[in-house]
Amino acid sequence: MIGVMMNTRALMELIVINIGFELGIIPKSVFFMLVFMAVVTTYVTTPALRRLVRSSELAHDYLKSEFAGRVERPQLGAGAEA
């Protein structure tokens, strides 16, 4: 899970990519690919992390947390109105 969470640190990656592009070390096509990958991996991190947490031993503690109560979709169950 730590590896997944490290993908959210794309800001530093974008700074280094930009410097490399400005110095002429990275061509325009490679610059685009690296920026695209930084944005996509940052965007995908949250859903991937939620899926990993739900299938781990942390699932019970996560679902009881205040954070999960705010961000998880309400599930229809006993006592819920449809």
PDB file with SEQRES, HELIX, SHEET and CRYST1 records, atoms N, CA, C and O in Angstrom:
SEQRES   1 A   82  MET ILE GLY VAL MET MET ASN THR ARG ALA LEU MET GLU          
SEQRES   2 A   82  LEU ILE VAL ILE ASN ILE GLY PHE GLU LEU GLY ILE ILE          
SEQRES   3 A   82  PRO LYS SER VAL PHE PHE MET LEU VAL PHE MET ALA VAL          
SEQRES   4 A   82  VAL THR THR TYR VAL THR THR PRO ALA LEU ARG ARG LEU          
SEQRES   5 A   82  VAL ARG SER SER GLU LEU ALA HIS ASP TYR LEU LYS SER          
SEQRES   6 A   82  GLU PHE ALA GLY ARG VAL GLU ARG PRO GLN LEU GLY ALA          
SEQRES   7 A   82  GLY ALA GLU ALA                                              
HELIX    1 AA1 ILE A    2  MET A    6  1                                   5    
HELIX    2 AA2 ALA A   10  GLU A   22  1                                  13    
HELIX    3 AA3 LYS A   28  ARG A   54  1                                  27    
HELIX    4 AA4 ALA A   59  LYS A   64  1                                   6    
HELIX    5 AA5 GLU A   66  VAL A   71  1                                   6    
CRYST1    1.000    1.000    1.000  90.00  90.00  90.00 P 1           1          
ATOM      1  N   MET A   1       0.813  -1.189   0.000  1.00  0.00           N  
ATOM      2  CA  MET A   1       0.000   0.000   0.000  1.00  0.00           C  
ATOM      3  C   MET A   1       0.864   1.263   0.000  1.00  0.00           C  
ATOM      4  O   MET A   1       0.463   2.296  -0.537  1.00  0.00           O  
ATOM      5  N   ILE A   2       2.025   1.175   0.592  1.00  0.00           N  
ATOM      6  CA  ILE A   2       2.908   2.346   0.614  1.00  0.00           C  
ATOM      7  C   ILE A   2       3.329   2.720  -0.799  1.00  0.00           C  
ATOM      8  O   ILE A   2       3.411   3.901  -1.137  1.00  0.00           O  
ATOM      9  N   GLY A   3       3.596   1.714  -1.624  1.00  0.00           N  
ATOM     10  CA  GLY A   3       3.959   1.978  -3.014  1.00  0.00           C  
ATOM     11  C   GLY A   3       2.857   2.688  -3.775  1.00  0.00           C  
ATOM     12  O   GLY A   3       3.130   3.572  -4.586  1.00  0.00           O  
ATOM     13  N   VAL A   4       1.613   2.308  -3.519  1.00  0.00           N  
ATOM     14  CA  VAL A   4       0.476   2.962  -4.174  1.00  0.00           C  
ATOM     15  C   VAL A   4       0.369   4.403  -3.709  1.00  0.00           C  
ATOM     16  O   VAL A   4       0.145   5.301  -4.520  1.00  0.00           O  
ATOM     17  N   MET A   5       0.527   4.634  -2.413  1.00  0.00           N  
ATOM     18  CA  MET A   5       0.398   5.987  -1.883  1.00  0.00           C  
ATOM     19  C   MET A   5       1.531   6.895  -2.364  1.00  0.00           C  
ATOM     20  O   MET A   5       1.353   8.111  -2.434  1.00  0.00           O  
ATOM     21  N   MET A   6       2.690   6.327  -2.695  1.00  0.00           N  
ATOM     22  CA  MET A   6       3.805   7.151  -3.167  1.00  0.00           C  
ATOM     23  C   MET A   6       3.514   7.762  -4.537  1.00  0.00           C  
ATOM     24  O   MET A   6       4.152   8.745  -4.913  1.00  0.00           O  
ATOM     25  N   ASN A   7       2.574   7.206  -5.284  1.00  0.00           N  
ATOM     26  CA  ASN A   7       2.216   7.774  -6.579  1.00  0.00           C  
ATOM     27  C   ASN A   7       1.584   9.145  -6.457  1.00  0.00           C  
ATOM     28  O   ASN A   7       1.526   9.875  -7.446  1.00  0.00           O  
ATOM     29  N   THR A   8       1.116   9.519  -5.296  1.00  0.00           N  
ATOM     30  CA  THR A   8       0.490  10.822  -5.131  1.00  0.00           C  
ATOM     31  C   THR A   8       1.523  11.938  -5.059  1.00  0.00           C  
ATOM     32  O   THR A   8       1.144  13.107  -4.985  1.00  0.00           O  
ATOM     33  N   ARG A   9       2.779  11.628  -5.078  1.00  0.00           N  
ATOM     34  CA  ARG A   9       3.842  12.626  -4.981  1.00  0.00           C  
ATOM     35  C   ARG A   9       4.288  13.086  -6.362  1.00  0.00           C  
ATOM     36  O   ARG A   9       5.486  13.258  -6.586  1.00  0.00           O  
ATOM     37  N   ALA A  10       3.374  13.288  -7.279  1.00  0.00           N  
ATOM     38  CA  ALA A  10       3.717  13.651  -8.657  1.00  0.00           C  
ATOM     39  C   ALA A  10       4.219  15.085  -8.781  1.00  0.00           C  
ATOM     40  O   ALA A  10       4.810  15.433  -9.804  1.00  0.00           O  
ATOM     41  N   LEU A  11       4.005  15.917  -7.785  1.00  0.00           N  
ATOM     42  CA  LEU A  11       4.446  17.302  -7.882  1.00  0.00           C  
ATOM     43  C   LEU A  11       5.959  17.392  -8.078  1.00  0.00           C  
ATOM     44  O   LEU A  11       6.428  18.138  -8.937  1.00  0.00           O  
ATOM     45  N   MET A  12       6.709  16.649  -7.302  1.00  0.00           N  
ATOM     46  CA  MET A  12       8.173  16.658  -7.441  1.00  0.00           C  
ATOM     47  C   MET A  12       8.575  16.116  -8.811  1.00  0.00           C  
ATOM     48  O   MET A  12       9.494  16.634  -9.447  1.00  0.00           O  
ATOM     49  N   GLU A  13       7.890  15.085  -9.253  1.00  0.00           N  
ATOM     50  CA  GLU A  13       8.174  14.513 -10.573  1.00  0.00           C  
ATOM     51  C   GLU A  13       7.929  15.551 -11.669  1.00  0.00           C  
ATOM     52  O   GLU A  13       8.728  15.674 -12.597  1.00  0.00           O  
ATOM     53  N   LEU A  14       6.837  16.290 -11.567  1.00  0.00           N  
ATOM     54  CA  LEU A  14       6.518  17.306 -12.571  1.00  0.00           C  
ATOM     55  C   LEU A  14       7.563  18.426 -12.587  1.00  0.00           C  
ATOM     56  O   LEU A  14       7.895  18.949 -13.651  1.00  0.00           O  
ATOM     57  N   ILE A  15       8.071  18.785 -11.433  1.00  0.00           N  
ATOM     58  CA  ILE A  15       9.105  19.824 -11.367  1.00  0.00           C  
ATOM     59  C   ILE A  15      10.374  19.353 -12.072  1.00  0.00           C  
ATOM     60  O   ILE A  15      10.960  20.095 -12.860  1.00  0.00           O  
ATOM     61  N   VAL A  16      10.796  18.130 -11.792  1.00  0.00           N  
ATOM     62  CA  VAL A  16      12.011  17.591 -12.409  1.00  0.00           C  
ATOM     63  C   VAL A  16      11.824  17.436 -13.919  1.00  0.00           C  
ATOM     64  O   VAL A  16      12.728  17.751 -14.692  1.00  0.00           O  
ATOM     65  N   ILE A  17      10.656  16.952 -14.338  1.00  0.00           N  
ATOM     66  CA  ILE A  17      10.372  16.804 -15.768  1.00  0.00           C  
ATOM     67  C   ILE A  17      10.427  18.163 -16.463  1.00  0.00           C  
ATOM     68  O   ILE A  17      10.994  18.287 -17.549  1.00  0.00           O  
ATOM     69  N   ASN A  18       9.840  19.169 -15.841  1.00  0.00           N  
ATOM     70  CA  ASN A  18       9.827  20.506 -16.427  1.00  0.00           C  
ATOM     71  C   ASN A  18      11.241  21.072 -16.565  1.00  0.00           C  
ATOM     72  O   ASN A  18      11.567  21.676 -17.587  1.00  0.00           O  
ATOM     73  N   ILE A  19      12.071  20.885 -15.560  1.00  0.00           N  
ATOM     74  CA  ILE A  19      13.454  21.354 -15.631  1.00  0.00           C  
ATOM     75  C   ILE A  19      14.201  20.638 -16.758  1.00  0.00           C  
ATOM     76  O   ILE A  19      14.932  21.266 -17.524  1.00  0.00           O  
ATOM     77  N   GLY A  20      14.012  19.329 -16.851  1.00  0.00           N  
ATOM     78  CA  GLY A  20      14.656  18.569 -17.928  1.00  0.00           C  
ATOM     79  C   GLY A  20      14.210  19.021 -19.303  1.00  0.00           C  
ATOM     80  O   GLY A  20      15.011  19.073 -20.237  1.00  0.00           O  
ATOM     81  N   PHE A  21      12.936  19.346 -19.430  1.00  0.00           N  
ATOM     82  CA  PHE A  21      12.418  19.829 -20.713  1.00  0.00           C  
ATOM     83  C   PHE A  21      12.991  21.198 -21.055  1.00  0.00           C  
ATOM     84  O   PHE A  21      13.385  21.442 -22.195  1.00  0.00           O  
ATOM     85  N   GLU A  22      13.039  22.093 -20.066  1.00  0.00           N  
ATOM     86  CA  GLU A  22      13.569  23.440 -20.310  1.00  0.00           C  
ATOM     87  C   GLU A  22      15.059  23.422 -20.650  1.00  0.00           C  
ATOM     88  O   GLU A  22      15.532  24.270 -21.407  1.00  0.00           O  
ATOM     89  N   LEU A  23      15.797  22.463 -20.098  1.00  0.00           N  
ATOM     90  CA  LEU A  23      17.224  22.353 -20.401  1.00  0.00           C  
ATOM     91  C   LEU A  23      17.484  21.625 -21.713  1.00  0.00           C  
ATOM     92  O   LEU A  23      18.629  21.539 -22.157  1.00  0.00           O  
ATOM     93  N   GLY A  24      16.433  21.102 -22.336  1.00  0.00           N  
ATOM     94  CA  GLY A  24      16.589  20.401 -23.606  1.00  0.00           C  
ATOM     95  C   GLY A  24      17.006  18.951 -23.467  1.00  0.00           C  
ATOM     96  O   GLY A  24      17.358  18.316 -24.460  1.00  0.00           O  
ATOM     97  N   ILE A  25      16.974  18.411 -22.253  1.00  0.00           N  
ATOM     98  CA  ILE A  25      17.357  17.017 -22.024  1.00  0.00           C  
ATOM     99  C   ILE A  25      16.234  16.077 -22.430  1.00  0.00           C  
ATOM    100  O   ILE A  25      16.487  14.974 -22.914  1.00  0.00           O  
ATOM    101  N   ILE A  26      14.999  16.508 -22.235  1.00  0.00           N  
ATOM    102  CA  ILE A  26      13.827  15.681 -22.527  1.00  0.00           C  
ATOM    103  C   ILE A  26      13.118  16.259 -23.755  1.00  0.00           C  
ATOM    104  O   ILE A  26      12.733  17.428 -23.754  1.00  0.00           O  
ATOM    105  N   PRO A  27      12.941  15.438 -24.811  1.00  0.00           N  
ATOM    106  CA  PRO A  27      12.204  15.930 -25.979  1.00  0.00           C  
ATOM    107  C   PRO A  27      10.717  16.116 -25.668  1.00  0.00           C  
ATOM    108  O   PRO A  27      10.209  15.595 -24.675  1.00  0.00           O  
ATOM    109  N   LYS A  28      10.034  16.861 -26.526  1.00  0.00           N  
ATOM    110  CA  LYS A  28       8.631  17.207 -26.302  1.00  0.00           C  
ATOM    111  C   LYS A  28       7.740  15.968 -26.170  1.00  0.00           C  
ATOM    112  O   LYS A  28       6.853  15.939 -25.316  1.00  0.00           O  
ATOM    113  N   SER A  29       7.962  14.948 -27.001  1.00  0.00           N  
ATOM    114  CA  SER A  29       7.123  13.744 -26.951  1.00  0.00           C  
ATOM    115  C   SER A  29       7.306  12.995 -25.630  1.00  0.00           C  
ATOM    116  O   SER A  29       6.331  12.511 -25.055  1.00  0.00           O  
ATOM    117  N   VAL A  30       8.528  12.896 -25.150  1.00  0.00           N  
ATOM    118  CA  VAL A  30       8.791  12.225 -23.874  1.00  0.00           C  
ATOM    119  C   VAL A  30       8.237  13.062 -22.722  1.00  0.00           C  
ATOM    120  O   VAL A  30       7.702  12.519 -21.755  1.00  0.00           O  
ATOM    121  N   PHE A  31       8.368  14.379 -22.829  1.00  0.00           N  
ATOM    122  CA  PHE A  31       7.811  15.278 -21.810  1.00  0.00           C  
ATOM    123  C   PHE A  31       6.314  15.043 -21.657  1.00  0.00           C  
ATOM    124  O   PHE A  31       5.813  14.923 -20.539  1.00  0.00           O  
ATOM    125  N   PHE A  32       5.600  14.977 -22.777  1.00  0.00           N  
ATOM    126  CA  PHE A  32       4.162  14.740 -22.733  1.00  0.00           C  
ATOM    127  C   PHE A  32       3.848  13.404 -22.067  1.00  0.00           C  
ATOM    128  O   PHE A  32       2.961  13.325 -21.217  1.00  0.00           O  
ATOM    129  N   MET A  33       4.571  12.358 -22.451  1.00  0.00           N  
ATOM    130  CA  MET A  33       4.311  11.031 -21.875  1.00  0.00           C  
ATOM    131  C   MET A  33       4.544  11.023 -20.363  1.00  0.00           C  
ATOM    132  O   MET A  33       3.754  10.443 -19.618  1.00  0.00           O  
ATOM    133  N   LEU A  34       5.616  11.659 -19.913  1.00  0.00           N  
ATOM    134  CA  LEU A  34       5.917  11.673 -18.483  1.00  0.00           C  
ATOM    135  C   LEU A  34       4.889  12.489 -17.691  1.00  0.00           C  
ATOM    136  O   LEU A  34       4.489  12.085 -16.599  1.00  0.00           O  
ATOM    137  N   VAL A  35       4.465  13.624 -18.232  1.00  0.00           N  
ATOM    138  CA  VAL A  35       3.440  14.430 -17.560  1.00  0.00           C  
ATOM    139  C   VAL A  35       2.125  13.667 -17.518  1.00  0.00           C  
ATOM    140  O   VAL A  35       1.445  13.651 -16.492  1.00  0.00           O  
ATOM    141  N   PHE A  36       1.769  13.040 -18.624  1.00  0.00           N  
ATOM    142  CA  PHE A  36       0.529  12.258 -18.691  1.00  0.00           C  
ATOM    143  C   PHE A  36       0.543  11.138 -17.652  1.00  0.00           C  
ATOM    144  O   PHE A  36      -0.445  10.934 -16.947  1.00  0.00           O  
ATOM    145  N   MET A  37       1.654  10.417 -17.554  1.00  0.00           N  
ATOM    146  CA  MET A  37       1.753   9.329 -16.576  1.00  0.00           C  
ATOM    147  C   MET A  37       1.685   9.853 -15.140  1.00  0.00           C  
ATOM    148  O   MET A  37       1.082   9.205 -14.284  1.00  0.00           O  
ATOM    149  N   ALA A  38       2.279  10.993 -14.861  1.00  0.00           N  
ATOM    150  CA  ALA A  38       2.229  11.570 -13.515  1.00  0.00           C  
ATOM    151  C   ALA A  38       0.794  11.912 -13.137  1.00  0.00           C  
ATOM    152  O   ALA A  38       0.360  11.643 -12.017  1.00  0.00           O  
ATOM    153  N   VAL A  39       0.062  12.502 -14.071  1.00  0.00           N  
ATOM    154  CA  VAL A  39      -1.327  12.878 -13.792  1.00  0.00           C  
ATOM    155  C   VAL A  39      -2.211  11.642 -13.649  1.00  0.00           C  
ATOM    156  O   VAL A  39      -3.021  11.570 -12.724  1.00  0.00           O  
ATOM    157  N   VAL A  40      -2.068  10.674 -14.545  1.00  0.00           N  
ATOM    158  CA  VAL A  40      -2.908   9.475 -14.503  1.00  0.00           C  
ATOM    159  C   VAL A  40      -2.646   8.664 -13.233  1.00  0.00           C  
ATOM    160  O   VAL A  40      -3.593   8.230 -12.576  1.00  0.00           O  
ATOM    161  N   THR A  41      -1.388   8.456 -12.882  1.00  0.00           N  
ATOM    162  CA  THR A  41      -1.113   7.651 -11.689  1.00  0.00           C  
ATOM    163  C   THR A  41      -1.585   8.356 -10.423  1.00  0.00           C  
ATOM    164  O   THR A  41      -2.006   7.696  -9.473  1.00  0.00           O  
ATOM    165  N   THR A  42      -1.525   9.673 -10.394  1.00  0.00           N  
ATOM    166  CA  THR A  42      -2.043  10.411  -9.242  1.00  0.00           C  
ATOM    167  C   THR A  42      -3.560  10.269  -9.159  1.00  0.00           C  
ATOM    168  O   THR A  42      -4.112  10.095  -8.072  1.00  0.00           O  
ATOM    169  N   TYR A  43      -4.230  10.342 -10.299  1.00  0.00           N  
ATOM    170  CA  TYR A  43      -5.686  10.227 -10.339  1.00  0.00           C  
ATOM    171  C   TYR A  43      -6.158   8.824  -9.939  1.00  0.00           C  
ATOM    172  O   TYR A  43      -7.189   8.686  -9.280  1.00  0.00           O  
ATOM    173  N   VAL A  44      -5.421   7.797 -10.326  1.00  0.00           N  
ATOM    174  CA  VAL A  44      -5.812   6.408 -10.089  1.00  0.00           C  
ATOM    175  C   VAL A  44      -5.498   5.957  -8.656  1.00  0.00           C  
ATOM    176  O   VAL A  44      -6.030   4.946  -8.198  1.00  0.00           O  
ATOM    177  N   THR A  45      -4.656   6.683  -7.962  1.00  0.00           N  
ATOM    178  CA  THR A  45      -4.209   6.253  -6.643  1.00  0.00           C  
ATOM    179  C   THR A  45      -5.353   6.054  -5.653  1.00  0.00           C  
ATOM    180  O   THR A  45      -5.385   5.037  -4.960  1.00  0.00           O  
ATOM    181  N   THR A  46      -6.287   6.991  -5.568  1.00  0.00           N  
ATOM    182  CA  THR A  46      -7.358   6.891  -4.580  1.00  0.00           C  
ATOM    183  C   THR A  46      -8.234   5.664  -4.788  1.00  0.00           C  
ATOM    184  O   THR A  46      -8.437   4.912  -3.835  1.00  0.00           O  
ATOM    185  N   PRO A  47      -8.765   5.421  -5.987  1.00  0.00           N  
ATOM    186  CA  PRO A  47      -9.570   4.205  -6.160  1.00  0.00           C  
ATOM    187  C   PRO A  47      -8.770   2.918  -5.920  1.00  0.00           C  
ATOM    188  O   PRO A  47      -9.289   1.959  -5.348  1.00  0.00           O  
ATOM    189  N   ALA A  48      -7.516   2.900  -6.355  1.00  0.00           N  
ATOM    190  CA  ALA A  48      -6.694   1.704  -6.153  1.00  0.00           C  
ATOM    191  C   ALA A  48      -6.431   1.463  -4.673  1.00  0.00           C  
ATOM    192  O   ALA A  48      -6.481   0.324  -4.208  1.00  0.00           O  
ATOM    193  N   LEU A  49      -6.155   2.523  -3.937  1.00  0.00           N  
ATOM    194  CA  LEU A  49      -5.886   2.384  -2.510  1.00  0.00           C  
ATOM    195  C   LEU A  49      -7.130   1.912  -1.761  1.00  0.00           C  
ATOM    196  O   LEU A  49      -7.036   1.055  -0.882  1.00  0.00           O  
ATOM    197  N   ARG A  50      -8.297   2.467  -2.103  1.00  0.00           N  
ATOM    198  CA  ARG A  50      -9.540   2.002  -1.462  1.00  0.00           C  
ATOM    199  C   ARG A  50      -9.759   0.522  -1.707  1.00  0.00           C  
ATOM    200  O   ARG A  50     -10.149  -0.205  -0.793  1.00  0.00           O  
ATOM    201  N   ARG A  51      -9.515   0.063  -2.929  1.00  0.00           N  
ATOM    202  CA  ARG A  51      -9.709  -1.354  -3.251  1.00  0.00           C  
ATOM    203  C   ARG A  51      -8.722  -2.227  -2.462  1.00  0.00           C  
ATOM    204  O   ARG A  51      -9.088  -3.296  -1.973  1.00  0.00           O  
ATOM    205  N   LEU A  52      -7.482  -1.769  -2.342  1.00  0.00           N  
ATOM    206  CA  LEU A  52      -6.488  -2.526  -1.590  1.00  0.00           C  
ATOM    207  C   LEU A  52      -6.835  -2.590  -0.104  1.00  0.00           C  
ATOM    208  O   LEU A  52      -6.681  -3.634   0.529  1.00  0.00           O  
ATOM    209  N   VAL A  53      -7.301  -1.475   0.448  1.00  0.00           N  
ATOM    210  CA  VAL A  53      -7.635  -1.439   1.877  1.00  0.00           C  
ATOM    211  C   VAL A  53      -8.817  -2.353   2.166  1.00  0.00           C  
ATOM    212  O   VAL A  53      -8.817  -3.061   3.173  1.00  0.00           O  
ATOM    213  N   ARG A  54      -9.823  -2.346   1.298  1.00  0.00           N  
ATOM    214  CA  ARG A  54     -11.007  -3.176   1.521  1.00  0.00           C  
ATOM    215  C   ARG A  54     -10.680  -4.657   1.522  1.00  0.00           C  
ATOM    216  O   ARG A  54     -11.368  -5.437   2.180  1.00  0.00           O  
ATOM    217  N   SER A  55      -9.639  -5.062   0.795  1.00  0.00           N  
ATOM    218  CA  SER A  55      -9.297  -6.484   0.735  1.00  0.00           C  
ATOM    219  C   SER A  55      -8.172  -6.850   1.706  1.00  0.00           C  
ATOM    220  O   SER A  55      -7.573  -7.919   1.580  1.00  0.00           O  
ATOM    221  N   SER A  56      -7.880  -5.981   2.669  1.00  0.00           N  
ATOM    222  CA  SER A  56      -6.812  -6.262   3.625  1.00  0.00           C  
ATOM    223  C   SER A  56      -7.367  -6.376   5.042  1.00  0.00           C  
ATOM    224  O   SER A  56      -8.571  -6.251   5.269  1.00  0.00           O  
ATOM    225  N   GLU A  57      -6.474  -6.613   5.975  1.00  0.00           N  
ATOM    226  CA  GLU A  57      -6.884  -6.701   7.372  1.00  0.00           C  
ATOM    227  C   GLU A  57      -7.259  -5.338   7.949  1.00  0.00           C  
ATOM    228  O   GLU A  57      -7.790  -5.265   9.057  1.00  0.00           O  
ATOM    229  N   LEU A  58      -6.992  -4.263   7.216  1.00  0.00           N  
ATOM    230  CA  LEU A  58      -7.335  -2.917   7.659  1.00  0.00           C  
ATOM    231  C   LEU A  58      -8.773  -2.529   7.313  1.00  0.00           C  
ATOM    232  O   LEU A  58      -9.228  -1.454   7.704  1.00  0.00           O  
ATOM    233  N   ALA A  59      -9.483  -3.373   6.600  1.00  0.00           N  
ATOM    234  CA  ALA A  59     -10.814  -3.029   6.099  1.00  0.00           C  
ATOM    235  C   ALA A  59     -11.773  -2.656   7.231  1.00  0.00           C  
ATOM    236  O   ALA A  59     -12.513  -1.679   7.115  1.00  0.00           O  
ATOM    237  N   HIS A  60     -11.768  -3.409   8.303  1.00  0.00           N  
ATOM    238  CA  HIS A  60     -12.696  -3.145   9.405  1.00  0.00           C  
ATOM    239  C   HIS A  60     -12.439  -1.770  10.016  1.00  0.00           C  
ATOM    240  O   HIS A  60     -13.378  -1.003  10.230  1.00  0.00           O  
ATOM    241  N   ASP A  61     -11.177  -1.454  10.298  1.00  0.00           N  
ATOM    242  CA  ASP A  61     -10.834  -0.152  10.885  1.00  0.00           C  
ATOM    243  C   ASP A  61     -11.118   0.982   9.914  1.00  0.00           C  
ATOM    244  O   ASP A  61     -11.581   2.049  10.318  1.00  0.00           O  
ATOM    245  N   TYR A  62     -10.842   0.756   8.638  1.00  0.00           N  
ATOM    246  CA  TYR A  62     -11.090   1.796   7.635  1.00  0.00           C  
ATOM    247  C   TYR A  62     -12.579   2.120   7.540  1.00  0.00           C  
ATOM    248  O   TYR A  62     -12.960   3.290   7.534  1.00  0.00           O  
ATOM    249  N   LEU A  63     -13.417   1.096   7.467  1.00  0.00           N  
ATOM    250  CA  LEU A  63     -14.854   1.327   7.316  1.00  0.00           C  
ATOM    251  C   LEU A  63     -15.471   1.982   8.549  1.00  0.00           C  
ATOM    252  O   LEU A  63     -16.504   2.642   8.438  1.00  0.00           O  
ATOM    253  N   LYS A  64     -14.861   1.814   9.715  1.00  0.00           N  
ATOM    254  CA  LYS A  64     -15.354   2.455  10.935  1.00  0.00           C  
ATOM    255  C   LYS A  64     -14.873   3.904  11.063  1.00  0.00           C  
ATOM    256  O   LYS A  64     -15.387   4.650  11.897  1.00  0.00           O  
ATOM    257  N   SER A  65     -13.901   4.308  10.252  1.00  0.00           N  
ATOM    258  CA  SER A  65     -13.310   5.640  10.389  1.00  0.00           C  
ATOM    259  C   SER A  65     -14.266   6.727   9.905  1.00  0.00           C  
ATOM    260  O   SER A  65     -15.162   6.479   9.099  1.00  0.00           O  
ATOM    261  N   GLU A  66     -14.052   7.927  10.415  1.00  0.00           N  
ATOM    262  CA  GLU A  66     -14.852   9.080  10.012  1.00  0.00           C  
ATOM    263  C   GLU A  66     -14.635   9.397   8.528  1.00  0.00           C  
ATOM    264  O   GLU A  66     -15.573   9.786   7.831  1.00  0.00           O  
ATOM    265  N   PHE A  67     -13.413   9.232   8.054  1.00  0.00           N  
ATOM    266  CA  PHE A  67     -13.103   9.489   6.651  1.00  0.00           C  
ATOM    267  C   PHE A  67     -13.932   8.601   5.730  1.00  0.00           C  
ATOM    268  O   PHE A  67     -14.526   9.084   4.766  1.00  0.00           O  
ATOM    269  N   ALA A  68     -13.971   7.318   6.023  1.00  0.00           N  
ATOM    270  CA  ALA A  68     -14.732   6.395   5.178  1.00  0.00           C  
ATOM    271  C   ALA A  68     -16.214   6.731   5.205  1.00  0.00           C  
ATOM    272  O   ALA A  68     -16.902   6.576   4.197  1.00  0.00           O  
ATOM    273  N   GLY A  69     -16.711   7.188   6.347  1.00  0.00           N  
ATOM    274  CA  GLY A  69     -18.112   7.570   6.433  1.00  0.00           C  
ATOM    275  C   GLY A  69     -18.457   8.733   5.521  1.00  0.00           C  
ATOM    276  O   GLY A  69     -19.588   8.837   5.046  1.00  0.00           O  
ATOM    277  N   ARG A  70     -17.499   9.602   5.275  1.00  0.00           N  
ATOM    278  CA  ARG A  70     -17.746  10.761   4.405  1.00  0.00           C  
ATOM    279  C   ARG A  70     -17.560  10.441   2.928  1.00  0.00           C  
ATOM    280  O   ARG A  70     -18.278  10.987   2.090  1.00  0.00           O  
ATOM    281  N   VAL A  71     -16.618   9.573   2.592  1.00  0.00           N  
ATOM    282  CA  VAL A  71     -16.272   9.398   1.181  1.00  0.00           C  
ATOM    283  C   VAL A  71     -16.857   8.150   0.527  1.00  0.00           C  
ATOM    284  O   VAL A  71     -17.029   8.118  -0.691  1.00  0.00           O  
ATOM    285  N   GLU A  72     -17.157   7.146   1.301  1.00  0.00           N  
ATOM    286  CA  GLU A  72     -17.709   5.927   0.720  1.00  0.00           C  
ATOM    287  C   GLU A  72     -19.154   6.143   0.328  1.00  0.00           C  
ATOM    288  O   GLU A  72     -19.878   6.880   0.998  1.00  0.00           O  
ATOM    289  N   ARG A  73     -19.574   5.521  -0.733  1.00  0.00           N  
ATOM    290  CA  ARG A  73     -20.972   5.612  -1.150  1.00  0.00           C  
ATOM    291  C   ARG A  73     -21.853   4.886  -0.145  1.00  0.00           C  
ATOM    292  O   ARG A  73     -21.513   3.791   0.302  1.00  0.00           O  
ATOM    293  N   PRO A  74     -22.986   5.490   0.213  1.00  0.00           N  
ATOM    294  CA  PRO A  74     -23.888   4.791   1.129  1.00  0.00           C  
ATOM    295  C   PRO A  74     -24.407   3.513   0.483  1.00  0.00           C  
ATOM    296  O   PRO A  74     -24.807   3.504  -0.681  1.00  0.00           O  
ATOM    297  N   GLN A  75     -24.391   2.456   1.248  1.00  0.00           N  
ATOM    298  CA  GLN A  75     -24.872   1.176   0.734  1.00  0.00           C  
ATOM    299  C   GLN A  75     -26.273   0.933   1.275  1.00  0.00           C  
ATOM    300  O   GLN A  75     -26.554   1.167   2.451  1.00  0.00           O  
ATOM    301  N   LEU A  76     -27.134   0.464   0.403  1.00  0.00           N  
ATOM    302  CA  LEU A  76     -28.491   0.159   0.837  1.00  0.00           C  
ATOM    303  C   LEU A  76     -28.456  -1.110   1.683  1.00  0.00           C  
ATOM    304  O   LEU A  76     -27.909  -2.130   1.262  1.00  0.00           O  
ATOM    305  N   GLY A  77     -29.019  -1.044   2.832  1.00  0.00           N  
ATOM    306  CA  GLY A  77     -29.033  -2.197   3.723  1.00  0.00           C  
ATOM    307  C   GLY A  77     -30.256  -2.138   4.605  1.00  0.00           C  
ATOM    308  O   GLY A  77     -31.236  -1.466   4.283  1.00  0.00           O  
ATOM    309  N   ALA A  78     -30.198  -2.833   5.703  1.00  0.00           N  
ATOM    310  CA  ALA A  78     -31.321  -2.875   6.643  1.00  0.00           C  
ATOM    311  C   ALA A  78     -31.588  -1.470   7.172  1.00  0.00           C  
ATOM    312  O   ALA A  78     -30.676  -0.789   7.642  1.00  0.00           O  
ATOM    313  N   GLY A  79     -32.826  -1.053   7.092  1.00  0.00           N  
ATOM    314  CA  GLY A  79     -33.209   0.246   7.611  1.00  0.00           C  
ATOM    315  C   GLY A  79     -32.975   1.390   6.668  1.00  0.00           C  
ATOM    316  O   GLY A  79     -33.292   2.529   7.008  1.00  0.00           O  
ATOM    317  N   ALA A  80     -32.434   1.139   5.498  1.00  0.00           N  
ATOM    318  CA  ALA A  80     -32.172   2.217   4.540  1.00  0.00           C  
ATOM    319  C   ALA A  80     -33.367   2.338   3.598  1.00  0.00           C  
ATOM    320  O   ALA A  80     -33.996   1.348   3.225  1.00  0.00           O  
ATOM    321  N   GLU A  81     -33.652   3.562   3.235  1.00  0.00           N  
ATOM    322  CA  GLU A  81     -34.760   3.795   2.312  1.00  0.00           C  
ATOM    323  C   GLU A  81     -34.230   3.760   0.894  1.00  0.00           C  
ATOM    324  O   GLU A  81     -33.155   4.290   0.614  1.00  0.00           O  
ATOM    325  N   ALA A  82     -34.972   3.143   0.009  1.00  0.00           N  
ATOM    326  CA  ALA A  82     -34.557   3.036  -1.403  1.00  0.00           C  
ATOM    327  C   ALA A  82     -35.021   4.243  -2.183  1.00  0.00           C  
ATOM    328  O   ALA A  82     -34.768   4.336  -3.384  1.00  0.00           O  
TER     329      ALA A  82                                                      
END                                                                             
